[in-house]
Amino acid sequence: MSEKSASGGSDAPSSKHFIQQAIDSDLASGRFEGVFTRFPPEPNGYLHIGHAKSICLNFGLAKEYDGTCNLRFDDTNPTKEEVEYVDSIKEDVEWLGFKWDSLHFASDYFDQLYQWAEKLIEQGDAYVCDLNAEETREYRGTLTEPGRNSPHRDRTPQENLELFRAMRDGKFADGAKSLRAKIDMASPNINLRDPVMYRILRATHHRTGDKWCIYPTYDWTHGQSDSLEGITFSICTLEFENHRPLYDWYCEKLGIHHPRQIEFAKLKLSTLLIGKRHMLRLVKEGFVSGWDDPRMPTLSGYRRRGYTPESIRNFCTEVGVAKFNSTIDIVRLENSVREHLNRVAPRRMAVLDPVKLTITNWPKGKVEYSEAINNPEDPESGSRQIPFSGELLIERDDFREEAPRKFFRLKKGGSVRLRAGYIIDCVDVVKDDAGEITEILCTYDPETKSGEDNSGRKVKGTIHWVSQEHAKQVEVRLYDRLFTAEDPSKVEEGHTFVEHLNPNSLTTVTAFVEPELAKADVGERVQFERLGYFVVDQDSTGEKRVFNRIVSLRDTWGKMEAKGKAD
């Protein structure tokens, strides 16, 4: 067993993390006979990159210990839940490479939860309270001051049972009453100060319709759902650590199967804002095109951006499982996808900011084909033929009329190799009336063709190109980070996180690509040589391909930040 396999990544050996150690201990002692986990999202939004860690951990542990992992939707709040979110979550889990053993909804258990609530009432462990939400908060006290008992706390079990059934039958207005557990209003753990179990809410549920006008709270539902499914290890993030005593209290009072809750640090990445409230605002107010906008930290956004599930699983394995919250540099996630795509993505040539390059000694009208390797990291990927002519397009940044000594691309009077082509020598330039270079004039050395070069000539630079006559036009969307701040949630009073939005998070250009790319399928990932990794977007049509930049070849953001500070 290994940490890596339990996180859903590679199986390279490593020491066990604290959750694996706890599982081993419980299995050895006979507390549990197997490892049965679950991934329990609330269907009130799209999954984000932070959920990937929980998915990999829960499914990875079940696989490692030959157990099971369920997918359960904790759908206890009908005002925020939608079928759209349910469907997207299923798709995300499967895309990451996991398949649940059983599919459940907390709403499947509403009848049983209601019966158990009546049992607690009959035991004297729950009561109906008439305080409204604001009064309940006031009576709860603070972190430094104990709470006060509700004036309705001492109702008899029979009276509470009658009131609770009247709540169920719609006899009271929304918010007029609630069912609360009777624990300890002086507890230093505020979660144990008579927490609400049911509230009155007339809202149509996406699965139960209008059957219920009372809905259970998350804390009341969660542990009992785990119990009903026979879960042995309830893996939660650290914010639920203070809820664990309540989780245990409910199971013990009901005398039901009692899973063990274990908490781990959630995944937090620099420059990202993954709160559902924040993401919903970005979508609703049009700052992004939708939940799957390639700039969004949602799994659907990463999928559309072109990230691979393998790279995300490997990243989750690399960051590991910790007991304390910390912020991970976003560069580590970007490097993970770079490393994977470097191994699997075919190379293609594309020019995003073109300038014409004419080979003056090339035979007029001649076209020949150059052989280019598809991926030097994967010899089995083979090679392809690219048309080469006397009129090419190169990146404008790859040429300088006057250049410093260490500029190893093309400059006037200098030489460079064309990828999979010849060595060329720049002899002159053509400019328009504004002084802008419109054409670069070069000669080629016919003895220097790639793969056949016996000339002995050496040049330090190699640049990419496309044949102007054969190039195809495509739309390229250059995505960058959505926020400029390391922590976009940190704002001064009177300001909001939207002020940290990066105005350059999306730039759209018309690019020229080798003919092969005009036939690329939606979802196909390639490396534009020397530029970065790109994926064919779903907006593509038969007439026009749209490419999203997944990530550049290297981290340029840090360099830009450093330059900005220096300036």
C-alpha positions as CSV (number, residue, x, y, z in Angstrom):
1,M,0.0,0.0,0.0
2,S,1.2,3.5,-0.7
3,E,0.2,7.1,-0.3
4,K,0.3,7.5,-4.1
5,S,-2.1,4.7,-4.8
6,A,-4.5,5.9,-2.1
7,S,-4.5,9.4,-3.7
8,G,-5.5,8.0,-7.1
9,G,-2.1,8.6,-8.8
10,S,0.9,6.4,-9.5
11,D,1.8,3.3,-7.5
12,A,5.4,4.3,-6.6
13,P,6.2,3.3,-3.0
14,S,6.1,5.9,-0.3
15,S,5.4,6.0,3.5
16,K,1.8,5.9,4.6
17,H,-0.1,9.0,5.5
18,F,-2.0,9.4,8.7
19,I,-5.3,8.3,7.3
20,Q,-3.9,5.1,6.0
21,Q,-2.3,4.6,9.4
22,A,-5.6,5.1,11.1
23,I,-7.3,2.6,8.7
24,D,-4.6,0.0,9.3
25,S,-5.1,0.4,13.1
26,D,-8.9,0.0,12.9
27,L,-8.7,-3.0,10.6
28,A,-6.1,-4.7,12.8
29,S,-8.1,-4.1,16.0
30,G,-11.3,-5.5,14.4
31,R,-13.2,-2.2,14.8
32,F,-14.1,-2.5,11.1
33,E,-13.9,-5.3,8.6
34,G,-13.3,-3.3,5.5
35,V,-12.8,0.1,3.9
36,F,-16.1,1.6,2.7
37,T,-15.8,5.3,1.8
38,R,-18.0,7.8,0.0
39,F,-17.7,11.1,-1.9
40,P,-20.6,13.3,-0.7
41,P,-20.9,16.6,-2.6
42,E,-23.8,18.9,-2.2
43,P,-25.4,19.5,-5.6
44,N,-25.5,23.3,-5.3
45,G,-22.7,24.1,-7.7
46,Y,-20.0,22.6,-10.0
47,L,-17.1,20.7,-8.5
48,H,-13.8,22.7,-8.3
49,I,-10.2,21.6,-8.2
50,G,-10.4,21.3,-4.4
51,H,-12.9,18.5,-4.7
52,A,-10.4,16.6,-6.9
53,K,-8.3,15.9,-3.8
54,S,-11.3,14.4,-1.9
55,I,-12.4,12.4,-4.9
56,C,-8.9,10.9,-5.4
57,L,-8.5,10.2,-1.7
58,N,-11.9,8.5,-1.2
59,F,-11.8,6.5,-4.3
60,G,-8.1,5.8,-4.0
61,L,-8.4,4.4,-0.5
62,A,-11.3,2.2,-1.5
63,K,-9.3,0.8,-4.4
64,E,-6.1,0.3,-2.3
65,Y,-7.9,-1.6,0.4
66,D,-10.2,-3.6,-1.9
67,G,-13.2,-1.8,-0.6
68,T,-16.0,0.3,-2.0
69,C,-16.7,4.0,-2.6
70,N,-20.1,5.5,-3.1
71,L,-21.1,8.7,-4.7
72,R,-23.8,10.4,-2.5
73,F,-25.4,13.7,-3.1
74,D,-26.2,15.4,0.2
75,D,-29.3,17.2,-1.2
76,T,-30.8,18.7,1.9
77,N,-31.3,22.3,0.6
78,P,-33.8,22.4,-2.2
79,T,-33.5,26.1,-2.7
80,K,-29.9,25.8,-4.0
81,E,-29.8,22.4,-5.6
82,E,-30.4,21.6,-9.3
83,V,-30.3,18.5,-11.5
84,E,-27.8,20.4,-13.7
85,Y,-25.3,20.2,-10.8
86,V,-26.0,16.5,-10.2
87,D,-25.3,15.7,-13.8
88,S,-22.1,17.8,-13.9
89,I,-20.8,16.1,-10.7
90,K,-21.3,12.7,-12.2
91,E,-19.5,13.7,-15.3
92,D,-16.6,15.2,-13.4
93,V,-16.1,12.1,-11.2
94,E,-16.1,9.8,-14.3
95,W,-13.8,12.2,-16.2
96,L,-11.2,12.0,-13.4
97,G,-11.2,8.3,-13.9
98,F,-13.3,6.9,-11.1
99,K,-16.5,4.9,-11.0
100,W,-18.7,4.7,-7.9
101,D,-19.9,1.4,-6.5
102,S,-23.3,2.8,-5.6
103,L,-25.1,6.0,-6.3
104,H,-27.2,7.5,-3.4
105,F,-29.0,10.7,-2.5
106,A,-29.5,11.9,1.1
107,S,-33.1,12.5,0.0
108,D,-33.4,8.7,-0.3
109,Y,-33.2,8.6,3.5
110,F,-35.7,11.4,4.4
111,D,-38.3,8.9,5.7
112,Q,-35.7,7.1,7.9
113,L,-34.2,10.4,9.1
114,Y,-37.7,11.5,10.1
115,Q,-38.3,8.3,12.1
116,W,-34.9,8.7,13.8
117,A,-35.8,12.3,14.7
118,E,-39.0,11.0,16.4
119,K,-36.9,8.5,18.3
120,L,-34.6,11.3,19.7
121,I,-37.7,13.2,20.6
122,E,-39.1,10.2,22.5
123,Q,-35.8,9.8,24.3
124,G,-35.8,13.4,25.4
125,D,-32.8,14.2,23.2
126,A,-34.6,16.6,20.8
127,Y,-37.2,19.3,21.1
128,V,-39.2,21.7,19.0
129,C,-38.1,25.3,19.4
130,D,-40.1,28.4,18.6
131,L,-37.2,30.8,18.3
132,N,-36.6,32.3,14.8
133,A,-33.3,32.0,13.1
134,E,-32.0,35.4,14.5
135,E,-33.1,34.5,18.0
136,T,-31.5,31.1,17.8
137,R,-28.2,32.7,16.9
138,E,-28.5,35.2,19.7
139,Y,-29.2,32.4,22.3
140,R,-26.3,30.3,21.0
141,G,-23.7,32.6,22.6
142,T,-20.2,33.2,21.3
143,L,-16.9,31.5,21.2
144,T,-16.1,33.1,24.6
145,E,-19.6,33.1,26.2
146,P,-21.9,30.2,26.8
147,G,-25.3,30.0,25.2
148,R,-28.7,30.2,26.9
149,N,-31.3,27.6,27.0
150,S,-34.3,28.1,24.7
151,P,-37.5,28.9,26.6
152,H,-39.0,25.8,24.9
153,R,-36.2,23.4,25.8
154,D,-38.2,21.7,28.6
155,R,-41.3,20.7,26.6
156,T,-42.3,17.1,27.2
157,P,-41.5,14.4,24.6
158,Q,-45.2,14.1,23.9
159,E,-45.7,17.8,23.3
160,N,-42.5,17.9,21.1
161,L,-43.7,14.9,19.1
162,E,-47.1,16.5,18.4
163,L,-45.5,19.8,17.4
164,F,-42.9,18.0,15.2
165,R,-45.7,16.1,13.4
166,A,-47.6,19.3,12.9
167,M,-44.4,20.8,11.4
168,R,-44.3,17.9,9.0
169,D,-48.0,18.4,8.1
170,G,-47.5,22.0,7.2
171,K,-49.4,23.5,10.2
172,F,-46.8,26.3,10.7
173,A,-45.2,29.0,8.6
174,D,-41.7,28.7,7.2
175,G,-39.2,29.5,9.9
176,A,-41.8,29.5,12.7
177,K,-40.3,26.5,14.4
178,S,-37.4,24.2,14.3
179,L,-36.4,20.8,15.7
180,R,-33.2,21.0,17.8
181,A,-31.0,18.4,19.4
182,K,-30.9,18.7,23.2
183,I,-27.2,18.6,24.1
184,D,-25.4,21.4,26.0
185,M,-25.8,25.1,25.6
186,A,-22.7,25.7,27.7
187,S,-20.5,23.5,25.6
188,P,-17.2,25.1,24.5
189,N,-17.9,23.5,21.1
190,I,-20.5,25.7,19.6
191,N,-21.7,22.9,17.4
192,L,-23.0,21.1,20.4
193,R,-25.2,24.0,21.6
194,D,-28.5,22.4,20.7
195,P,-28.0,22.4,16.9
196,V,-31.0,22.6,14.5
197,M,-32.0,19.3,13.0
198,Y,-35.0,20.4,10.9
199,R,-36.3,23.7,9.6
200,I,-39.7,24.5,8.0
201,L,-39.2,25.3,4.3
202,R,-41.8,25.1,1.6
203,A,-39.7,24.5,-1.5
204,T,-39.8,22.0,-4.3
205,H,-37.1,19.4,-4.0
206,H,-35.4,18.2,-7.2
207,R,-36.2,14.6,-6.3
208,T,-38.9,14.5,-3.7
209,G,-41.0,17.3,-5.2
210,D,-43.4,18.8,-2.6
211,K,-43.6,15.7,-0.4
212,W,-41.8,17.5,2.5
213,C,-42.1,21.0,3.9
214,I,-39.5,20.3,6.6
215,Y,-35.9,19.6,5.6
216,P,-33.1,18.1,7.6
217,T,-29.9,20.0,8.1
218,Y,-26.6,18.8,6.8
219,D,-25.1,17.9,10.2
220,W,-28.2,15.8,11.0
221,T,-28.2,14.1,7.6
222,H,-24.6,13.4,7.0
223,G,-23.6,10.9,9.7
224,Q,-26.8,9.0,9.5
225,S,-26.5,8.7,5.7
226,D,-23.0,7.3,6.2
227,S,-24.4,4.8,8.7
228,L,-27.2,3.7,6.4
229,E,-24.7,3.0,3.7
230,G,-22.3,1.0,5.9
231,I,-19.5,3.6,5.5
232,T,-16.6,2.7,7.8
233,F,-14.4,5.8,7.2
234,S,-16.0,9.2,6.7
235,I,-13.2,11.3,5.2
236,C,-13.9,15.0,5.6
237,T,-11.9,18.2,5.3
238,L,-10.7,20.1,8.4
239,E,-13.6,22.4,8.8
240,F,-15.6,19.4,10.0
241,E,-13.3,18.6,12.8
242,N,-15.4,20.5,15.3
243,H,-18.5,18.8,13.9
244,R,-17.1,15.4,14.7
245,P,-18.4,15.3,18.3
246,L,-21.9,16.0,16.9
247,Y,-21.5,13.3,14.3
248,D,-20.6,10.9,17.1
249,W,-23.4,12.1,19.4
250,Y,-26.1,11.4,16.9
251,C,-24.8,7.9,16.1
252,E,-24.4,7.0,19.8
253,K,-27.8,8.3,20.8
254,L,-29.5,6.4,17.9
255,G,-27.5,3.2,18.6
256,I,-26.7,2.7,14.9
257,H,-23.6,1.7,12.9
258,H,-21.0,4.3,13.8
259,P,-18.4,5.2,11.1
260,R,-15.2,6.9,12.0
261,Q,-14.8,10.5,10.8
262,I,-11.2,11.5,9.9
263,E,-10.3,15.0,8.8
264,F,-7.6,16.2,6.3
265,A,-6.5,19.5,5.0
266,K,-8.5,20.7,2.0
267,L,-6.7,21.7,-1.2
268,K,-6.1,25.4,-1.5
269,L,-4.2,26.9,-4.4
270,S,-2.7,30.4,-4.9
271,T,-4.5,32.8,-7.2
272,L,-7.7,30.7,-7.1
273,L,-11.1,31.5,-5.6
274,I,-13.1,28.4,-5.2
275,G,-15.9,29.3,-2.9
276,K,-19.3,28.5,-4.5
277,R,-20.7,31.9,-3.6
278,H,-17.8,33.6,-5.4
279,M,-17.9,31.3,-8.4
280,L,-21.7,31.8,-8.7
281,R,-21.2,35.5,-8.8
282,L,-18.6,35.2,-11.6
283,V,-21.1,33.2,-13.6
284,K,-24.3,35.2,-12.9
285,E,-22.7,38.6,-13.5
286,G,-21.0,37.5,-16.7
287,F,-17.4,37.9,-15.6
288,V,-16.9,34.4,-17.2
289,S,-18.9,32.6,-19.9
290,G,-20.2,29.9,-17.6
291,W,-19.2,27.2,-15.0
292,D,-17.0,25.6,-17.7
293,D,-15.2,28.7,-18.7
294,P,-11.6,27.6,-19.1
295,R,-10.5,30.3,-16.6
296,M,-12.7,28.9,-13.9
297,P,-11.3,26.6,-11.2
298,T,-14.1,24.1,-11.8
299,L,-13.3,20.6,-13.0
300,S,-15.4,21.2,-16.0
301,G,-13.4,24.4,-16.6
302,Y,-10.2,22.5,-16.4
303,R,-11.5,19.8,-18.7
304,R,-12.5,22.4,-21.3
305,R,-9.2,24.2,-20.8
306,G,-7.5,20.9,-21.8
307,Y,-6.1,19.7,-18.6
308,T,-5.8,15.9,-18.4
309,P,-7.4,13.8,-15.6
310,E,-4.0,12.1,-15.3
311,S,-2.2,15.4,-14.5
312,I,-4.8,16.3,-11.9
313,R,-4.6,12.9,-10.2
314,N,-0.8,13.0,-10.3
315,F,-0.9,16.5,-8.7
316,C,-3.2,15.3,-5.9
317,T,-0.8,12.5,-5.3
318,E,2.2,14.9,-5.2
319,V,0.7,17.4,-2.7
320,G,-0.2,14.5,-0.4
321,V,-2.5,14.3,2.5
322,A,-1.9,16.7,5.4
323,K,-3.4,17.5,8.8
324,F,-2.9,21.3,8.5
325,N,-4.2,23.8,5.9
326,S,-1.7,25.5,3.7
327,T,-1.7,27.1,0.3
328,I,-0.1,25.3,-2.7
329,D,1.5,27.3,-5.4
330,I,-0.6,27.1,-8.6
331,V,2.6,26.5,-10.5
332,R,2.7,23.0,-9.2
333,L,-0.6,22.2,-10.8
334,E,0.5,23.8,-14.1
335,N,3.7,21.9,-14.0
336,S,1.8,18.6,-13.5
337,V,-0.1,19.1,-16.8
338,R,3.0,20.3,-18.6
339,E,4.8,17.1,-17.6
340,H,2.0,14.9,-18.7
341,L,1.4,16.7,-22.0
342,N,5.1,16.7,-22.7
343,R,4.9,12.9,-22.8
344,V,1.7,12.5,-24.8
345,A,0.9,15.6,-26.8
346,P,1.9,15.6,-30.5
347,R,3.9,18.5,-31.8
348,R,2.5,20.9,-34.4
349,M,3.6,24.2,-35.8
350,A,1.5,27.3,-35.5
351,V,2.2,31.0,-35.8
352,L,0.2,33.4,-33.5
353,D,1.7,36.8,-34.5
354,P,2.9,36.3,-38.1
355,V,5.4,38.2,-40.3
356,K,6.2,37.1,-43.8
357,L,9.5,35.5,-44.5
358,T,10.6,35.1,-48.2
359,I,13.4,32.8,-49.3
360,T,14.8,34.7,-52.2
361,N,16.8,31.9,-53.7
362,W,14.0,29.3,-53.4
363,P,12.9,28.0,-56.9
364,K,9.7,29.8,-57.8
365,G,6.6,27.7,-57.2
366,K,8.5,24.8,-55.7
367,V,6.9,23.0,-52.8
368,E,8.6,20.2,-51.0
369,Y,7.7,18.3,-47.9
370,S,9.7,18.2,-44.7
371,E,9.5,15.3,-42.2
372,A,8.8,16.4,-38.7
373,I,8.8,14.2,-35.6
374,N,5.4,14.1,-33.8
375,N,6.8,13.8,-30.3
376,P,10.4,13.3,-29.4
377,E,9.3,11.9,-26.0
378,D,7.3,9.2,-27.7
379,P,9.2,7.5,-30.6
380,E,6.2,5.4,-31.4
381,S,4.2,8.5,-32.4
382,G,6.1,8.6,-35.7
383,S,6.4,11.6,-37.9
384,R,4.4,13.7,-40.4
385,Q,5.0,15.6,-43.7
386,I,4.8,19.4,-43.7
387,P,4.7,21.5,-46.9
388,F,7.6,23.8,-47.3
389,S,7.8,26.7,-49.8
390,G,9.6,29.9,-50.5
391,E,7.1,32.0,-48.7
392,L,6.7,31.3,-45.0
393,L,5.2,32.9,-41.9
394,I,7.2,33.1,-38.6
395,E,6.5,34.6,-35.2
396,R,7.2,38.4,-35.2
397,D,9.0,38.0,-31.9
398,D,11.5,35.6,-33.5
399,F,13.0,38.4,-35.5
400,R,15.0,41.5,-34.6
401,E,16.5,43.9,-37.1
402,E,18.9,44.8,-34.4
403,A,19.4,42.3,-31.6
404,P,21.6,41.9,-28.6
405,R,24.5,39.4,-28.8
406,K,22.6,36.6,-26.9
407,F,19.5,36.8,-29.1
408,F,19.7,33.4,-30.8
409,R,16.7,33.7,-33.1
410,L,16.7,35.4,-36.5
411,K,18.2,38.8,-36.9
412,K,19.4,40.9,-39.9
413,G,22.7,39.5,-41.0
414,G,22.2,36.4,-38.8
415,S,21.4,32.7,-39.4
416,V,18.9,30.3,-37.8
417,R,17.5,26.9,-38.5
418,L,13.9,26.4,-39.5
419,R,12.4,23.5,-37.6
420,A,12.5,20.4,-39.8
421,G,13.8,22.6,-42.6
422,Y,16.9,24.4,-43.6
423,I,19.4,27.0,-42.2
424,I,18.5,30.4,-43.5
425,D,20.4,33.7,-43.6
426,C,18.7,37.0,-43.3
427,V,19.8,39.5,-45.9
428,D,17.2,42.4,-45.7
429,V,13.8,43.5,-44.6
430,V,10.9,45.3,-46.2
431,K,9.0,48.0,-44.2
432,D,5.8,49.9,-44.7
433,D,5.4,53.7,-44.6
434,A,5.1,53.6,-40.8
435,G,8.4,51.7,-40.5
436,E,6.8,48.4,-39.6
437,I,8.5,45.3,-40.9
438,T,6.2,43.6,-43.4
439,E,8.6,41.1,-44.9
440,I,11.9,39.4,-44.0
441,L,14.2,38.5,-46.9
442,C,16.4,35.5,-46.5
443,T,18.4,32.9,-48.4
444,Y,18.5,29.2,-47.6
445,D,21.4,26.8,-47.7
446,P,20.3,23.7,-49.7
447,E,22.9,21.6,-48.1
448,T,21.4,22.0,-44.6
449,K,18.1,20.2,-44.8
450,S,17.1,18.6,-41.5
451,G,18.0,14.9,-41.4
452,E,20.2,15.3,-44.4
453,D,22.6,18.0,-43.3
454,N,26.3,17.2,-44.0
455,S,27.3,20.8,-44.4
456,G,29.0,21.1,-41.0
457,R,27.3,24.5,-40.4
458,K,26.2,25.2,-36.8
459,V,23.6,27.7,-35.6
460,K,22.4,28.3,-32.1
461,G,18.8,29.0,-32.8
462,T,15.8,27.1,-34.2
463,I,12.5,28.7,-35.0
464,H,9.1,27.3,-36.1
465,W,7.2,28.4,-39.2
466,V,4.3,27.6,-41.5
467,S,4.1,27.7,-45.3
468,Q,2.0,30.8,-46.1
469,E,0.3,29.1,-49.1
470,H,-0.7,26.0,-47.1
471,A,-1.4,27.5,-43.7
472,K,-4.9,27.3,-42.2
473,Q,-6.4,30.1,-40.2
474,V,-7.7,29.2,-36.7
475,E,-8.9,31.1,-33.7
476,V,-6.7,30.8,-30.6
477,R,-7.8,31.8,-27.2
478,L,-4.9,32.6,-24.9
479,Y,-6.1,32.0,-21.4
480,D,-4.2,33.2,-18.4
481,R,-4.9,33.3,-14.7
482,L,-8.3,34.8,-13.7
483,F,-7.0,36.8,-10.8
484,T,-3.8,38.8,-10.3
485,A,-3.7,38.4,-6.5
486,E,-2.1,35.5,-4.6
487,D,-5.3,35.4,-2.4
488,P,-8.2,37.0,-4.3
489,S,-10.4,36.7,-1.2
490,K,-8.4,39.2,0.7
491,V,-9.9,42.7,0.1
492,E,-10.0,45.9,2.0
493,E,-13.3,47.1,3.5
494,G,-15.6,48.5,0.8
495,H,-13.9,46.5,-1.9
496,T,-14.7,43.1,-3.5
497,F,-12.8,40.2,-5.0
498,V,-13.8,41.2,-8.5
499,E,-11.3,44.0,-8.3
500,H,-8.6,41.4,-8.5
501,L,-9.8,40.1,-11.8
502,N,-7.0,39.9,-14.4
503,P,-8.0,42.1,-17.4
504,N,-5.7,40.0,-19.6
505,S,-7.1,36.6,-18.6
506,L,-8.3,36.1,-22.2
507,T,-6.8,37.3,-25.4
508,T,-8.2,36.0,-28.8
509,V,-6.0,36.0,-31.9
510,T,-6.2,34.6,-35.4
511,A,-3.3,32.2,-35.9
512,F,-1.9,30.3,-38.9
513,V,-1.3,26.6,-38.5
514,E,0.1,23.7,-40.4
515,P,-2.6,21.9,-42.5
516,E,-2.8,18.9,-40.1
517,L,-4.3,21.0,-37.4
518,A,-7.3,22.0,-39.5
519,K,-8.6,18.4,-39.1
520,A,-8.0,18.1,-35.3
521,D,-11.0,16.8,-33.3
522,V,-12.7,18.6,-30.4
523,G,-10.8,17.7,-27.2
524,E,-7.5,16.9,-29.1
525,R,-4.5,18.2,-27.3
526,V,-1.3,19.3,-29.1
527,Q,1.9,21.3,-28.4
528,F,2.3,24.3,-30.6
529,E,6.0,24.1,-30.9
530,R,7.9,26.6,-28.8
531,L,4.6,28.3,-27.7
532,G,2.7,26.0,-25.4
533,Y,0.0,23.3,-25.1
534,F,-3.4,23.8,-26.7
535,V,-6.7,21.9,-27.0
536,V,-9.5,22.1,-29.7
537,D,-12.5,23.8,-28.0
538,Q,-16.1,22.7,-28.3
539,D,-16.9,26.0,-30.1
540,S,-15.0,24.7,-33.2
541,T,-17.0,24.1,-36.4
542,G,-16.2,22.4,-39.7
543,E,-15.1,25.7,-41.1
544,K,-13.1,27.0,-38.2
545,R,-11.1,25.4,-35.4
546,V,-10.9,27.1,-32.1
547,F,-7.9,26.3,-29.8
548,N,-7.6,27.0,-26.1
549,R,-4.2,27.5,-24.6
550,I,-3.9,24.9,-21.8
551,V,-0.6,26.2,-20.4
552,S,2.6,27.7,-21.7
553,L,5.7,25.7,-22.0
554,R,7.1,27.2,-18.9
555,D,5.9,29.4,-16.0
556,T,6.1,32.9,-17.4
557,W,3.8,34.4,-14.8
558,G,6.4,34.5,-12.1
559,K,8.9,36.1,-14.5
560,M,6.3,38.8,-15.4
561,E,5.5,39.5,-11.8
562,A,9.2,39.8,-11.0
563,K,9.8,42.1,-13.9
564,G,6.8,44.2,-12.9
565,K,8.2,44.6,-9.4
566,A,11.6,45.5,-10.8
567,D,10.2,48.1,-13.0
